[in-house]
Amino acid sequence: MHTLDQLNALPPENFVNALIGVFEHAPWVAEAVAPQRPFFTVTALHDALMQAVRAAPPEECVAFLRGHPALSPKALADPGLTSESRSEQGGLGMAALGDRLVRFDSASTAYEARFGYPFIVCVRRQTPAFVLSGLEKRLGHTPEAELAAALTEIGHITRLRLVDRVSGPGMPKTTGHLSSHVLDTARGKAAEGVRIELFREGVRIKEAVTNRDGRTDEPLLSGEPLRIGRYELRFHLGDYYKDWPNAVEPPFYDVVPIGFGVAEPEGHYHLPLLLNAWSYTTYRGS
């Protein structure tokens, strides 16, 4: 990890070496911006790097895109795969597509035949299901529109890689936040002791219990992009309702599932649950 001040002070060759891997097999990007130093924010550094890519001649820009690996479980066996791409693809879990993996491979082959470079997407911001749907949608783009879409994804990929390496003022926004709390509106108090499960695309990824404030001790998700996809919170209320005055057995509500979609990986999502004796309310809060 370098500080921005350290990067600004490095000789040009060392500056380029410090950023190797941020832009896939493309040291020329850092070489192009080295004379522009000093950068006063990490965001300004990333903006300059992306501007260097966008300003490159079309043939050089396409060659840069061709230097990216195909998104496929087979790519993980390629010894030439960069450590950054290996980590990103390995963390996506494409095997979760199951039978749809054949559909993905077919669409990926068609994409490369149509545009001349591999399908590029920031997998740290997507679930496998939405990687597939995005690929199929982008197959219908014109070459000009798809070049713009691919460069937008390059921006997301490299922003995350850069903040993994550089610290300093003006860090770009790369993380999201998901939280919840439960309020007992019938009795006018926070609901303590409610177990909450969080599922993403049907897979449980987190479990927590509400504290005396009706909140979880830490956010359900934070410190990384939230991944575009479908989520569900399951609030286990059976034991909580047993403590109500005049409680019935079994309680009217046992598990309350709240399904929702995340479209903003760097967004703030807060989903409260407001309980009454025979009803509940939820919404996207702040």
KOLDO-876434 format. One record per residue (C-alpha): y, x, z; residue in one letter; chain. Coordinates in Angstrom, 3 decimals. Layout:
% KOLDO-876434
<site yy="Y" xx="X" zz="Z" code="A" unit="A"/>
...
This chain:
% KOLDO-876434
<site yy="0.000" xx="0.000" zz="0.000" code="M" unit="A"/>
<site yy="3.418" xx="1.344" zz="-1.004" code="H" unit="A"/>
<site yy="6.794" xx="0.155" zz="0.129" code="T" unit="A"/>
<site yy="9.311" xx="-0.743" zz="-2.546" code="L" unit="A"/>
<site yy="11.522" xx="2.135" zz="-1.385" code="D" unit="A"/>
<site yy="8.642" xx="4.555" zz="-1.889" code="Q" unit="A"/>
<site yy="8.009" xx="3.251" zz="-5.411" code="L" unit="A"/>
<site yy="11.675" xx="3.584" zz="-6.271" code="N" unit="A"/>
<site yy="11.668" xx="7.225" zz="-5.156" code="A" unit="A"/>
<site yy="8.481" xx="8.354" zz="-6.934" code="L" unit="A"/>
<site yy="8.578" xx="10.530" zz="-10.053" code="P" unit="A"/>
<site yy="7.949" xx="8.390" zz="-13.148" code="P" unit="A"/>
<site yy="4.340" xx="9.551" zz="-13.566" code="E" unit="A"/>
<site yy="3.516" xx="8.766" zz="-9.942" code="N" unit="A"/>
<site yy="5.259" xx="5.396" zz="-10.210" code="F" unit="A"/>
<site yy="3.037" xx="4.508" zz="-13.164" code="V" unit="A"/>
<site yy="-0.092" xx="5.711" zz="-11.358" code="N" unit="A"/>
<site yy="0.770" xx="3.637" zz="-8.291" code="A" unit="A"/>
<site yy="0.773" xx="0.485" zz="-10.412" code="L" unit="A"/>
<site yy="-2.380" xx="1.169" zz="-12.437" code="I" unit="A"/>
<site yy="-4.553" xx="-1.933" zz="-12.403" code="G" unit="A"/>
<site yy="-1.743" xx="-4.394" zz="-11.821" code="V" unit="A"/>
<site yy="-1.556" xx="-4.899" zz="-15.598" code="F" unit="A"/>
<site yy="-5.044" xx="-4.639" zz="-17.087" code="E" unit="A"/>
<site yy="-5.533" xx="-1.319" zz="-18.946" code="H" unit="A"/>
<site yy="-1.800" xx="-1.204" zz="-19.724" code="A" unit="A"/>
<site yy="0.047" xx="1.720" zz="-18.065" code="P" unit="A"/>
<site yy="2.729" xx="1.357" zz="-20.746" code="W" unit="A"/>
<site yy="4.110" xx="-1.658" zz="-18.870" code="V" unit="A"/>
<site yy="5.047" xx="0.414" zz="-15.813" code="A" unit="A"/>
<site yy="6.220" xx="3.255" zz="-18.060" code="E" unit="A"/>
<site yy="8.682" xx="0.864" zz="-19.704" code="A" unit="A"/>
<site yy="10.346" xx="-0.145" zz="-16.430" code="V" unit="A"/>
<site yy="10.308" xx="3.201" zz="-14.597" code="A" unit="A"/>
<site yy="13.799" xx="4.126" zz="-15.937" code="P" unit="A"/>
<site yy="15.186" xx="0.815" zz="-14.631" code="Q" unit="A"/>
<site yy="14.742" xx="1.775" zz="-10.982" code="R" unit="A"/>
<site yy="15.790" xx="1.214" zz="-8.270" code="P" unit="A"/>
<site yy="14.559" xx="-2.348" zz="-7.829" code="F" unit="A"/>
<site yy="16.002" xx="-4.107" zz="-4.809" code="F" unit="A"/>
<site yy="13.301" xx="-6.759" zz="-4.421" code="T" unit="A"/>
<site yy="9.596" xx="-6.919" zz="-5.228" code="V" unit="A"/>
<site yy="10.309" xx="-10.068" zz="-7.239" code="T" unit="A"/>
<site yy="12.801" xx="-8.138" zz="-9.392" code="A" unit="A"/>
<site yy="10.170" xx="-5.469" zz="-10.010" code="L" unit="A"/>
<site yy="7.639" xx="-8.058" zz="-11.130" code="H" unit="A"/>
<site yy="10.200" xx="-9.795" zz="-13.332" code="D" unit="A"/>
<site yy="10.988" xx="-6.502" zz="-15.049" code="A" unit="A"/>
<site yy="7.309" xx="-5.733" zz="-15.620" code="L" unit="A"/>
<site yy="6.734" xx="-9.153" zz="-17.173" code="M" unit="A"/>
<site yy="9.847" xx="-8.805" zz="-19.329" code="Q" unit="A"/>
<site yy="8.420" xx="-5.537" zz="-20.686" code="A" unit="A"/>
<site yy="5.264" xx="-7.390" zz="-21.738" code="V" unit="A"/>
<site yy="7.195" xx="-10.276" zz="-23.318" code="R" unit="A"/>
<site yy="9.483" xx="-7.855" zz="-25.175" code="A" unit="A"/>
<site yy="6.574" xx="-5.933" zz="-26.708" code="A" unit="A"/>
<site yy="5.953" xx="-6.376" zz="-30.451" code="P" unit="A"/>
<site yy="3.559" xx="-9.275" zz="-31.125" code="P" unit="A"/>
<site yy="0.711" xx="-7.016" zz="-32.212" code="E" unit="A"/>
<site yy="1.032" xx="-4.909" zz="-29.038" code="E" unit="A"/>
<site yy="1.162" xx="-8.028" zz="-26.888" code="C" unit="A"/>
<site yy="-2.009" xx="-9.413" zz="-28.480" code="V" unit="A"/>
<site yy="-3.725" xx="-6.028" zz="-28.099" code="A" unit="A"/>
<site yy="-2.828" xx="-6.157" zz="-24.402" code="F" unit="A"/>
<site yy="-4.448" xx="-9.589" zz="-24.086" code="L" unit="A"/>
<site yy="-7.536" xx="-8.323" zz="-25.914" code="R" unit="A"/>
<site yy="-7.889" xx="-5.662" zz="-23.246" code="G" unit="A"/>
<site yy="-8.743" xx="-8.309" zz="-20.648" code="H" unit="A"/>
<site yy="-12.392" xx="-9.044" zz="-19.893" code="P" unit="A"/>
<site yy="-14.040" xx="-12.322" zz="-20.770" code="A" unit="A"/>
<site yy="-14.350" xx="-14.731" zz="-17.860" code="L" unit="A"/>
<site yy="-18.104" xx="-14.922" zz="-17.416" code="S" unit="A"/>
<site yy="-20.774" xx="-14.069" zz="-14.829" code="P" unit="A"/>
<site yy="-22.074" xx="-11.576" zz="-17.422" code="K" unit="A"/>
<site yy="-18.784" xx="-9.674" zz="-17.264" code="A" unit="A"/>
<site yy="-19.533" xx="-8.646" zz="-13.682" code="L" unit="A"/>
<site yy="-22.312" xx="-6.391" zz="-15.019" code="A" unit="A"/>
<site yy="-19.863" xx="-4.485" zz="-17.263" code="D" unit="A"/>
<site yy="-19.294" xx="-1.006" zz="-15.776" code="P" unit="A"/>
<site yy="-15.882" xx="-0.908" zz="-17.469" code="G" unit="A"/>
<site yy="-14.612" xx="-3.903" zz="-15.517" code="L" unit="A"/>
<site yy="-11.649" xx="-2.966" zz="-13.340" code="T" unit="A"/>
<site yy="-12.001" xx="-3.357" zz="-9.587" code="S" unit="A"/>
<site yy="-9.243" xx="-5.989" zz="-9.635" code="E" unit="A"/>
<site yy="-11.014" xx="-8.127" zz="-12.241" code="S" unit="A"/>
<site yy="-14.366" xx="-7.644" zz="-10.533" code="R" unit="A"/>
<site yy="-12.978" xx="-8.896" zz="-7.227" code="S" unit="A"/>
<site yy="-11.174" xx="-11.852" zz="-8.826" code="E" unit="A"/>
<site yy="-14.092" xx="-13.019" zz="-10.953" code="Q" unit="A"/>
<site yy="-16.586" xx="-12.451" zz="-8.151" code="G" unit="A"/>
<site yy="-14.512" xx="-14.608" zz="-5.817" code="G" unit="A"/>
<site yy="-14.285" xx="-17.536" zz="-8.250" code="L" unit="A"/>
<site yy="-17.926" xx="-18.603" zz="-8.041" code="G" unit="A"/>
<site yy="-18.483" xx="-19.763" zz="-11.614" code="M" unit="A"/>
<site yy="-22.103" xx="-20.541" zz="-10.729" code="A" unit="A"/>
<site yy="-20.699" xx="-23.644" zz="-8.980" code="A" unit="A"/>
<site yy="-20.325" xx="-25.166" zz="-12.462" code="L" unit="A"/>
<site yy="-24.109" xx="-25.534" zz="-12.666" code="G" unit="A"/>
<site yy="-25.078" xx="-27.181" zz="-15.947" code="D" unit="A"/>
<site yy="-21.431" xx="-27.093" zz="-17.046" code="R" unit="A"/>
<site yy="-21.604" xx="-23.297" zz="-17.300" code="L" unit="A"/>
<site yy="-23.169" xx="-23.662" zz="-20.754" code="V" unit="A"/>
<site yy="-20.214" xx="-25.850" zz="-21.732" code="R" unit="A"/>
<site yy="-17.825" xx="-23.200" zz="-20.408" code="F" unit="A"/>
<site yy="-19.529" xx="-20.380" zz="-22.343" code="D" unit="A"/>
<site yy="-19.387" xx="-22.422" zz="-25.550" code="S" unit="A"/>
<site yy="-15.698" xx="-23.240" zz="-25.102" code="A" unit="A"/>
<site yy="-14.917" xx="-19.617" zz="-24.189" code="S" unit="A"/>
<site yy="-16.573" xx="-18.386" zz="-27.401" code="T" unit="A"/>
<site yy="-14.649" xx="-20.956" zz="-29.434" code="A" unit="A"/>
<site yy="-11.406" xx="-19.934" zz="-27.713" code="Y" unit="A"/>
<site yy="-11.801" xx="-16.245" zz="-28.563" code="E" unit="A"/>
<site yy="-12.715" xx="-17.080" zz="-32.166" code="A" unit="A"/>
<site yy="-9.600" xx="-19.261" zz="-32.455" code="R" unit="A"/>
<site yy="-7.005" xx="-17.034" zz="-30.778" code="F" unit="A"/>
<site yy="-8.432" xx="-13.512" zz="-31.084" code="G" unit="A"/>
<site yy="-8.465" xx="-12.647" zz="-27.394" code="Y" unit="A"/>
<site yy="-10.387" xx="-13.789" zz="-24.296" code="P" unit="A"/>
<site yy="-9.416" xx="-16.860" zz="-22.298" code="F" unit="A"/>
<site yy="-7.097" xx="-15.631" zz="-19.539" code="I" unit="A"/>
<site yy="-6.449" xx="-17.578" zz="-16.368" code="V" unit="A"/>
<site yy="-5.491" xx="-16.628" zz="-12.834" code="C" unit="A"/>
<site yy="-8.783" xx="-17.481" zz="-11.157" code="V" unit="A"/>
<site yy="-7.339" xx="-16.956" zz="-7.679" code="R" unit="A"/>
<site yy="-5.279" xx="-20.133" zz="-8.234" code="R" unit="A"/>
<site yy="-8.040" xx="-22.366" zz="-9.630" code="Q" unit="A"/>
<site yy="-11.387" xx="-23.895" zz="-8.767" code="T" unit="A"/>
<site yy="-14.176" xx="-23.436" zz="-11.335" code="P" unit="A"/>
<site yy="-13.973" xx="-27.102" zz="-12.382" code="A" unit="A"/>
<site yy="-10.282" xx="-26.766" zz="-13.231" code="F" unit="A"/>
<site yy="-10.811" xx="-23.423" zz="-14.962" code="V" unit="A"/>
<site yy="-13.182" xx="-25.293" zz="-17.285" code="L" unit="A"/>
<site yy="-10.845" xx="-28.254" zz="-17.832" code="S" unit="A"/>
<site yy="-7.928" xx="-25.885" zz="-18.452" code="G" unit="A"/>
<site yy="-9.932" xx="-23.944" zz="-21.020" code="L" unit="A"/>
<site yy="-10.853" xx="-27.088" zz="-22.912" code="E" unit="A"/>
<site yy="-7.260" xx="-28.294" zz="-22.880" code="K" unit="A"/>
<site yy="-5.849" xx="-24.974" zz="-24.056" code="R" unit="A"/>
<site yy="-8.271" xx="-24.867" zz="-26.977" code="L" unit="A"/>
<site yy="-6.025" xx="-27.484" zz="-28.596" code="G" unit="A"/>
<site yy="-2.880" xx="-25.350" zz="-28.349" code="H" unit="A"/>
<site yy="-1.130" xx="-23.833" zz="-31.322" code="T" unit="A"/>
<site yy="-1.338" xx="-20.010" zz="-31.391" code="P" unit="A"/>
<site yy="2.315" xx="-19.802" zz="-30.283" code="E" unit="A"/>
<site yy="1.839" xx="-22.221" zz="-27.387" code="A" unit="A"/>
<site yy="-1.334" xx="-20.470" zz="-26.285" code="E" unit="A"/>
<site yy="0.282" xx="-17.050" zz="-26.318" code="L" unit="A"/>
<site yy="2.947" xx="-18.433" zz="-23.987" code="A" unit="A"/>
<site yy="0.273" xx="-20.011" zz="-21.752" code="A" unit="A"/>
<site yy="-1.723" xx="-16.771" zz="-21.590" code="A" unit="A"/>
<site yy="1.384" xx="-14.777" zz="-20.635" code="L" unit="A"/>
<site yy="2.207" xx="-17.310" zz="-17.924" code="T" unit="A"/>
<site yy="-1.267" xx="-16.723" zz="-16.460" code="E" unit="A"/>
<site yy="-0.730" xx="-12.963" zz="-16.734" code="I" unit="A"/>
<site yy="2.379" xx="-13.501" zz="-14.629" code="G" unit="A"/>
<site yy="0.361" xx="-15.264" zz="-11.915" code="H" unit="A"/>
<site yy="-2.401" xx="-12.623" zz="-11.982" code="I" unit="A"/>
<site yy="-0.069" xx="-9.653" zz="-11.796" code="T" unit="A"/>
<site yy="2.159" xx="-11.223" zz="-9.133" code="R" unit="A"/>
<site yy="-0.838" xx="-11.495" zz="-6.823" code="L" unit="A"/>
<site yy="-2.011" xx="-7.990" zz="-7.637" code="R" unit="A"/>
<site yy="1.453" xx="-6.574" zz="-7.044" code="L" unit="A"/>
<site yy="1.874" xx="-8.130" zz="-3.601" code="V" unit="A"/>
<site yy="-1.527" xx="-6.678" zz="-2.680" code="D" unit="A"/>
<site yy="-0.048" xx="-3.238" zz="-3.319" code="R" unit="A"/>
<site yy="3.655" xx="-3.330" zz="-2.589" code="V" unit="A"/>
<site yy="5.639" xx="-4.471" zz="0.416" code="S" unit="A"/>
<site yy="9.376" xx="-4.831" zz="0.683" code="G" unit="A"/>
<site yy="12.286" xx="-7.259" zz="0.536" code="P" unit="A"/>
<site yy="12.201" xx="-10.283" zz="-1.735" code="G" unit="A"/>
<site yy="8.436" xx="-10.750" zz="-1.928" code="M" unit="A"/>
<site yy="7.420" xx="-13.348" zz="-4.537" code="P" unit="A"/>
<site yy="5.849" xx="-16.553" zz="-3.285" code="K" unit="A"/>
<site yy="2.083" xx="-16.286" zz="-3.712" code="T" unit="A"/>
<site yy="0.569" xx="-18.308" zz="-0.869" code="T" unit="A"/>
<site yy="0.110" xx="-21.984" zz="-0.083" code="G" unit="A"/>
<site yy="-0.260" xx="-23.929" zz="3.148" code="H" unit="A"/>
<site yy="-2.503" xx="-26.826" zz="4.104" code="L" unit="A"/>
<site yy="-2.348" xx="-28.463" zz="7.533" code="S" unit="A"/>
<site yy="-2.967" xx="-31.764" zz="9.263" code="S" unit="A"/>
<site yy="-2.469" xx="-33.556" zz="12.547" code="H" unit="A"/>
<site yy="-3.738" xx="-36.782" zz="14.066" code="V" unit="A"/>
<site yy="-1.559" xx="-39.263" zz="15.980" code="L" unit="A"/>
<site yy="-2.786" xx="-42.176" zz="18.059" code="D" unit="A"/>
<site yy="0.014" xx="-44.625" zz="17.245" code="T" unit="A"/>
<site yy="-1.632" xx="-47.465" zz="19.183" code="A" unit="A"/>
<site yy="-1.322" xx="-45.538" zz="22.434" code="R" unit="A"/>
<site yy="1.677" xx="-43.429" zz="21.518" code="G" unit="A"/>
<site yy="0.129" xx="-39.983" zz="21.887" code="K" unit="A"/>
<site yy="-1.421" xx="-37.113" zz="19.958" code="A" unit="A"/>
<site yy="-5.145" xx="-37.445" zz="19.246" code="A" unit="A"/>
<site yy="-6.882" xx="-34.499" zz="20.897" code="E" unit="A"/>
<site yy="-10.470" xx="-33.459" zz="20.209" code="G" unit="A"/>
<site yy="-10.852" xx="-34.870" zz="16.700" code="V" unit="A"/>
<site yy="-13.139" xx="-32.749" zz="14.551" code="R" unit="A"/>
<site yy="-11.833" xx="-32.171" zz="11.010" code="I" unit="A"/>
<site yy="-13.860" xx="-30.857" zz="8.092" code="E" unit="A"/>
<site yy="-12.232" xx="-29.576" zz="4.894" code="L" unit="A"/>
<site yy="-14.102" xx="-29.745" zz="1.585" code="F" unit="A"/>
<site yy="-13.096" xx="-28.260" zz="-1.767" code="R" unit="A"/>
<site yy="-14.898" xx="-29.599" zz="-4.846" code="E" unit="A"/>
<site yy="-17.593" xx="-30.986" zz="-2.528" code="G" unit="A"/>
<site yy="-18.203" xx="-27.737" zz="-0.628" code="V" unit="A"/>
<site yy="-17.233" xx="-27.492" zz="3.044" code="R" unit="A"/>
<site yy="-14.905" xx="-24.527" zz="3.534" code="I" unit="A"/>
<site yy="-13.344" xx="-25.083" zz="6.966" code="K" unit="A"/>
<site yy="-13.843" xx="-26.945" zz="10.233" code="E" unit="A"/>
<site yy="-11.403" xx="-27.326" zz="13.135" code="A" unit="A"/>
<site yy="-10.716" xx="-29.512" zz="16.166" code="V" unit="A"/>
<site yy="-7.328" xx="-30.979" zz="17.070" code="T" unit="A"/>
<site yy="-5.630" xx="-29.629" zz="20.187" code="N" unit="A"/>
<site yy="-3.506" xx="-31.443" zz="22.754" code="R" unit="A"/>
<site yy="-0.724" xx="-31.771" zz="20.171" code="D" unit="A"/>
<site yy="-3.070" xx="-33.437" zz="17.699" code="G" unit="A"/>
<site yy="-2.885" xx="-30.372" zz="15.460" code="R" unit="A"/>
<site yy="-5.312" xx="-27.598" zz="14.644" code="T" unit="A"/>
<site yy="-4.639" xx="-24.238" zz="16.275" code="D" unit="A"/>
<site yy="-4.029" xx="-22.675" zz="12.871" code="E" unit="A"/>
<site yy="-3.432" xx="-24.059" zz="9.374" code="P" unit="A"/>
<site yy="-6.497" xx="-25.278" zz="7.554" code="L" unit="A"/>
<site yy="-5.598" xx="-22.956" zz="4.671" code="L" unit="A"/>
<site yy="-2.886" xx="-20.310" zz="4.410" code="S" unit="A"/>
<site yy="-2.287" xx="-16.716" zz="3.362" code="G" unit="A"/>
<site yy="-3.532" xx="-17.225" zz="-0.214" code="E" unit="A"/>
<site yy="-3.092" xx="-19.622" zz="-3.129" code="P" unit="A"/>
<site yy="-4.648" xx="-23.021" zz="-2.380" code="L" unit="A"/>
<site yy="-6.595" xx="-23.186" zz="-5.696" code="R" unit="A"/>
<site yy="-5.923" xx="-26.106" zz="-7.999" code="I" unit="A"/>
<site yy="-8.664" xx="-28.658" zz="-7.458" code="G" unit="A"/>
<site yy="-9.965" xx="-31.652" zz="-5.540" code="R" unit="A"/>
<site yy="-10.132" xx="-31.599" zz="-1.755" code="Y" unit="A"/>
<site yy="-11.260" xx="-33.890" zz="1.020" code="E" unit="A"/>
<site yy="-10.502" xx="-34.022" zz="4.737" code="L" unit="A"/>
<site yy="-13.058" xx="-35.756" zz="6.921" code="R" unit="A"/>
<site yy="-11.821" xx="-36.885" zz="10.323" code="F" unit="A"/>
<site yy="-14.661" xx="-37.528" zz="12.784" code="H" unit="A"/>
<site yy="-13.328" xx="-40.309" zz="14.988" code="L" unit="A"/>
<site yy="-16.418" xx="-41.870" zz="16.591" code="G" unit="A"/>
<site yy="-16.209" xx="-39.894" zz="19.831" code="D" unit="A"/>
<site yy="-12.435" xx="-40.280" zz="20.000" code="Y" unit="A"/>
<site yy="-12.589" xx="-44.088" zz="19.799" code="Y" unit="A"/>
<site yy="-15.155" xx="-44.197" zz="22.606" code="K" unit="A"/>
<site yy="-12.354" xx="-43.290" zz="25.032" code="D" unit="A"/>
<site yy="-10.172" xx="-46.234" zz="24.023" code="W" unit="A"/>
<site yy="-9.673" xx="-49.130" zz="26.448" code="P" unit="A"/>
<site yy="-12.073" xx="-51.964" zz="25.578" code="N" unit="A"/>
<site yy="-13.919" xx="-49.651" zz="23.160" code="A" unit="A"/>
<site yy="-16.653" xx="-51.266" zz="21.077" code="V" unit="A"/>
<site yy="-19.979" xx="-49.691" zz="20.186" code="E" unit="A"/>
<site yy="-20.304" xx="-48.615" zz="17.494" code="P" unit="A"/>
<site yy="-16.605" xx="-47.913" zz="16.903" code="P" unit="A"/>
<site yy="-14.985" xx="-49.524" zz="13.885" code="F" unit="A"/>
<site yy="-14.251" xx="-46.112" zz="12.354" code="Y" unit="A"/>
<site yy="-16.669" xx="-43.223" zz="12.553" code="D" unit="A"/>
<site yy="-15.644" xx="-40.788" zz="9.786" code="V" unit="A"/>
<site yy="-12.433" xx="-41.253" zz="7.809" code="V" unit="A"/>
<site yy="-12.464" xx="-39.337" zz="4.486" code="P" unit="A"/>
<site yy="-9.151" xx="-38.552" zz="2.781" code="I" unit="A"/>
<site yy="-9.516" xx="-37.238" zz="-0.770" code="G" unit="A"/>
<site yy="-6.544" xx="-35.549" zz="-2.425" code="F" unit="A"/>
<site yy="-5.669" xx="-33.141" zz="-5.215" code="G" unit="A"/>
<site yy="-3.863" xx="-29.809" zz="-5.026" code="V" unit="A"/>
<site yy="-1.779" xx="-29.081" zz="-8.121" code="A" unit="A"/>
<site yy="0.595" xx="-26.494" zz="-6.579" code="E" unit="A"/>
<site yy="-1.301" xx="-23.395" zz="-5.395" code="P" unit="A"/>
<site yy="1.807" xx="-22.064" zz="-3.640" code="E" unit="A"/>
<site yy="2.801" xx="-25.481" zz="-2.286" code="G" unit="A"/>
<site yy="3.048" xx="-26.813" zz="1.268" code="H" unit="A"/>
<site yy="0.618" xx="-29.662" zz="1.926" code="Y" unit="A"/>
<site yy="0.594" xx="-31.489" zz="5.242" code="H" unit="A"/>
<site yy="-1.636" xx="-34.557" zz="5.622" code="L" unit="A"/>
<site yy="-1.150" xx="-36.464" zz="8.891" code="P" unit="A"/>
<site yy="-3.520" xx="-39.222" zz="9.989" code="L" unit="A"/>
<site yy="-1.931" xx="-42.046" zz="11.990" code="L" unit="A"/>
<site yy="-4.514" xx="-44.112" zz="13.874" code="L" unit="A"/>
<site yy="-4.384" xx="-47.691" zz="15.036" code="N" unit="A"/>
<site yy="-7.175" xx="-49.764" zz="16.513" code="A" unit="A"/>
<site yy="-8.216" xx="-51.296" zz="13.179" code="W" unit="A"/>
<site yy="-6.310" xx="-49.298" zz="10.563" code="S" unit="A"/>
<site yy="-4.999" xx="-45.864" zz="9.659" code="Y" unit="A"/>
<site yy="-2.224" xx="-44.410" zz="7.525" code="T" unit="A"/>
<site yy="-1.892" xx="-41.074" zz="5.761" code="T" unit="A"/>
<site yy="0.678" xx="-39.477" zz="3.479" code="Y" unit="A"/>
<site yy="1.885" xx="-36.085" zz="2.279" code="R" unit="A"/>
<site yy="4.218" xx="-34.891" zz="4.997" code="G" unit="A"/>
<site yy="6.408" xx="-31.838" zz="5.419" code="S" unit="A"/>
